[in-house]
Amino acid sequence: MTDSILAQAEELIHGDRAKEYGHPAENLGRIATLWSAYLKEEITAADVATMMILLKVARLKTGVGSRDTWIDIAGYAGLLELIDDAVNEAQVMIINGTRHIRVGNAWVED
């Protein structure tokens, strides 16, 4: 029997990809820094995960959905949870290549 979509996404999130790429807040944060520079607008790690979900939804709109696409969507949703947890626990974060510190609920440049 094939594992459920959620089980397969969970395995991807916490398996080899996590070891290869590191925590999603860092990995997607690096992508966010690059996208921010290209777009000249601040993009966060959570934005990257959300936009990747939207990319997968756009592919579904072609009418050719696949199990892999659904697994990827579930995986990116799981990464959003991990990113949110990391941001809520963090006291220091790099945003667009600049170190920020948490002051109350806000991030300010250090």
Summary of the structure (lengths in Angstrom):
residues: 110
radius of gyration: 15.5
end to end distance: 51.9
largest distance: 51.9
contacts: 279
relative contact order: 0.15
helix: 65%
strand: 13%
